[in-house]
Each structure stands twice: as C-alpha cells, then as structure tokens.
Amino acid sequence: MFFHASKIPDLSILKPHVSNHGKPLVYLSEKRENVLVYLSNAVEKHCRETGFNHTGIYKTWGSYGFTDNGILHLEEYYPNATIDTYSGESGYIYSVANLKNYREQADIPYAVTTDEAAVVTDCEYIFDAYAAILEAAENGKIVLQKYCDNSQSMLSWIEKTVKAEYQNAEKLPDYRSFLKAKFEFL
C-alpha cells in the first residue's frame, strides 16, 4: 500500500505534477504517517493567516528528517512550530494499492515516485493534522523534537541556516515573510 496526502478532495486518480525534481511525478510513501507532514505548508499557512498577498507556488517548509530506523523525525526550528503549522489543518490521505513503475527516493526512507497516474483505492479524511501527528507520535510512528529540547549546537545551526535561507530568498517574498515572522533573530 502507498499513501499520498493532499488538501484536494475527491481525487480518484493521482496525476503527476512538477515538484522538487523538475519533472512531473506523483510522490507517495509506503508509510501512512510519513505523509501527515504534507497536509500543511507552514509558509502557505502563514501567508493565508497574515493576509500576505502571494500568487504562484509557495516555498515549501519542511523541518523533518528520519531516524536511523526510518522513522520520521519532525523538528521544531522555532517555538510551537508543530502546533503553529498543523493545528486546524485538514486534508486527505489517499491510498494506492497497485502502483506500477515506481522508483524509491534515495533521500527519503519509504518514499517513492512515479511518472504515471495512480488509481486511488481508498481515502481517509484527516480533520486535524496536528491531532493526527500527535497520535502517530504517541504510537511511536513519528518522533517529535520540540524547540525547547534542541541543543545549543542545534539552535546555532538553525540560526545560521535560517539566516542563509533568508539571504538566498530575495525572489521569494512569501518565504521571506514567513522566516521574518517566525525567527526573532532576523
């Protein structure tokens, strides 16, 4: 079984779209809990909630990695980032039972892509992405790293990285607005 998260209701076919790899692909995971983080984009939510007028594709914000065992490790880079990003956000997790001609993504455990349309076999409505993430964490399927639990070296890395991201985002006003609002050192 493969899983795909979307804000779009009533999909019966997942069609390839251009994303991170610059060519039309469908992105899926073999682990349901790994797609929960795609139910909300912190940059888009920030712009929507603050009235920041943006057209086009929003810059994606995803502060997560994976443990040595392939468990999604969601990290907070600013205080209350998880609740800020996911609370009140709803969406759909689509299941695909028969996926043909897919490739594993080397950089993301359990993730696959396909350049072919995929037929949806089931759909689960997620009322609140934050509640679903907390439930997955309670069941050991996701690791949550709260901001207050970051080491001093991690906090220094976050500051250095975010400052560089801000400098390199001259043509991304949505992203700059988000970074400036969430990181007091900018």
C-alpha positions in Angstrom: 0.0 0.0 0.0 1.2 3.5 -0.8 -0.1 6.8 0.6 -0.3 10.4 -0.7 -1.6 13.5 1.2 -3.5 16.3 -0.4 -5.8 19.2 0.5 -7.8 18.4 -2.6 -11.0 16.4 -2.0 -12.5 13.6 -4.2 -9.4 12.5 -6.1 -9.8 9.2 -7.9 -6.6 9.4 -9.8 -3.3 10.9 -8.6 -1.7 12.7 -11.6 2.0 13.6 -12.0 2.8 17.2 -11.2 6.1 19.1 -11.4 7.7 19.5 -8.0 11.1 19.1 -6.4 12.7 17.1 -9.2 11.6 19.4 -12.0 9.6 16.8 -13.9 6.0 15.6 -13.5 5.9 12.9 -10.7 3.5 11.5 -8.1 5.0 11.4 -4.7 3.9 8.6 -2.3 5.1 6.8 0.8 4.8 3.3 2.0 4.1 4.6 5.5 0.9 6.5 6.1 2.3 8.5 9.0 5.1 9.9 6.8 2.6 11.8 4.6 0.9 13.6 7.5 3.5 16.4 7.3 2.3 17.2 3.8 -1.2 18.2 4.9 0.1 21.7 5.7 2.8 24.0 4.4 3.9 26.5 7.1 4.8 29.2 4.6 1.4 29.0 2.8 -0.5 28.9 6.2 1.5 31.9 7.4 0.6 33.9 4.3 -3.0 32.9 4.5 -3.3 33.8 8.2 -1.5 37.2 7.9 -3.1 38.3 4.7 0.2 38.3 2.8 -0.7 38.6 -0.8 1.1 35.9 -2.9 0.5 34.4 -6.2 2.0 31.3 -7.6 3.6 28.4 -5.9 4.5 28.8 -2.2 8.0 27.9 -1.0 7.9 24.6 1.0 8.9 24.5 4.6 9.7 21.0 6.0 11.8 20.7 9.1 12.0 16.9 9.3 14.4 14.1 8.8 14.5 10.4 9.7 15.9 8.3 12.5 18.3 5.5 11.7 15.3 3.2 11.7 13.5 5.3 9.1 11.0 6.9 11.5 10.0 10.4 10.5 11.6 12.9 12.9 9.7 16.2 12.9 11.8 19.0 14.3 10.7 22.4 15.6 13.0 25.2 14.4 11.0 27.8 16.3 8.8 27.6 19.4 5.5 25.8 18.9 6.2 25.2 15.2 4.3 21.9 15.1 1.0 23.3 16.5 1.5 26.5 14.5 1.9 24.6 11.2 -0.6 21.7 11.6 -3.3 22.7 14.1 -6.7 23.2 12.4 -5.4 22.0 9.0 -7.4 19.2 7.4 -6.9 17.2 4.3 -7.0 13.7 2.7 -4.7 10.7 2.7 -5.2 8.8 -0.5 -4.2 5.1 -0.7 -3.0 3.3 -3.8 -2.9 -0.4 -3.7 -1.4 -1.1 -7.1 1.4 1.2 -8.1 3.4 0.4 -11.2 6.7 1.6 -12.5 7.7 3.4 -9.3 11.2 4.4 -8.0 12.4 4.6 -4.5 13.7 8.0 -3.4 17.2 7.6 -2.1 17.0 10.6 0.2 13.6 9.9 1.9 13.0 6.5 3.5 9.9 4.7 2.3 9.2 7.4 -0.3 8.6 6.5 -3.9 7.8 8.4 -7.1 6.1 7.5 -10.4 5.7 9.4 -13.6 2.4 7.6 -14.3 -1.1 8.3 -12.9 -2.0 6.2 -9.9 -5.5 5.0 -9.2 -6.8 5.8 -5.7 -8.2 2.8 -3.9 -9.1 4.5 -0.6 -9.3 7.9 1.0 -9.1 8.9 4.7 -10.2 12.4 5.8 -7.9 14.0 8.4 -9.9 16.5 10.3 -6.9 18.0 12.2 -3.3 17.2 11.0 -1.9 18.2 14.4 -4.0 15.7 16.2 -3.1 13.0 13.7 0.6 13.8 14.1 0.3 13.7 17.9 -1.4 10.3 17.7 1.3 8.9 15.4 3.9 10.2 17.9 2.2 8.6 20.8 2.2 5.3 18.8 5.9 5.6 18.1 5.4 6.2 14.4 6.8 9.7 14.4 9.3 11.4 16.7 8.6 15.0 17.7 11.5 17.2 18.5 10.2 20.2 20.5 12.0 23.5 20.1 12.8 23.7 23.8 14.6 20.4 23.6 17.1 21.5 20.9 20.7 21.5 22.0 22.7 24.8 21.8 24.6 23.5 18.8 21.3 22.8 17.0 20.0 26.2 17.9 23.2 27.7 16.5 22.8 25.6 13.3 19.2 26.7 13.0 20.1 30.4 13.2 23.0 30.1 10.7 20.8 28.1 8.3 17.8 30.4 8.5 19.9 33.5 8.0 21.4 32.0 4.9 17.9 30.9 3.7 16.7 34.5 4.2 19.6 35.9 2.3 19.1 33.5 -0.6 15.4 34.1 -0.8 15.4 37.6 -2.5 12.9 36.4 -5.2 10.7 34.5 -2.7 8.7 37.2 -0.8 6.4 34.6 0.7 9.3 32.7 2.2 11.0 35.8 3.5 7.8 37.0 5.2 7.4 33.6 6.9 11.1 33.5 8.1 11.0 37.1 9.4 7.8 36.4 11.3 9.0 33.1 12.9 12.6 33.8 13.7 13.3 36.7 16.0 17.0 36.9 15.1 16.2 38.1 11.5 
